Amino acid sequence: MSTLEALCAHRLVPVVVVDDAADADPLAGALVAGGLPVVEVTFHTGAAPDAIRAMAARGDCLVGAGGVLDASEVDAAVTAGAAFVTSPGLSRAVVDRCLEHGVLTVPGTVTPTEVLAALELGLTTVRFFPAATSGGAAAVAALGAVFGSVSWIPVGGIGPANLDEYLDVPAVAAVGGSWMVPRDRVAAGDLETVQRLAAEAVAQVRRGRR
């Protein structure tokens, strides 16, 4: 199974901010126990590289770096053990460096022009970010109708109330969100809540597949 296939297998990508690397291993354990062995660590805190390293070392969780802005951050993320890299927008420098490392990259796009640029770089899976403020599931569906070869991972403003709207779009491969990994609960060490929210999200996806 490729990294992309593994990333999309659960149709959910928890997007977490880790403020203390000591929280990383227990957090990954809670997600795995909740049936969601995938996590994207936002690369916006000093703890992110060590958090990725700790999670990747477990061997039971697919770990990526999110919000990566330049080639140097790609290097740091990959060195830490990130199996995939996402960006809020489309940066050729980020894409090229990921390709050099042989690491999956999923850049953010919103407009048809950005999608075309991603296709020109050889990519066929992109984020739709920020999803909720850029037209939501209806916008993804419209873009999907035009770009039939593209798969989408919407992120931004998604939660249990609108998750099904996105998953019902044929072009959507997976959905990213932070509702199952609230930053305050992670920082407080409230892993029971994280595990419960992860399990509820997984159950919601399964119900939608019936």
Beta strands, then each sheet from edge to edge (+ up, - down):
strand 1: 12-16
strand 2: 38-42
strand 3: 62-66
strand 4: 84-86
strand 5: 104-106
strand 6: 108-109
strand 7: 125-128
strand 8: 151-154
strand 9: 175-177
sheet 1: 5+ 4+ 3+ 2+ 1+ 9+
sheet 2: 6+ 7+ 8+
end
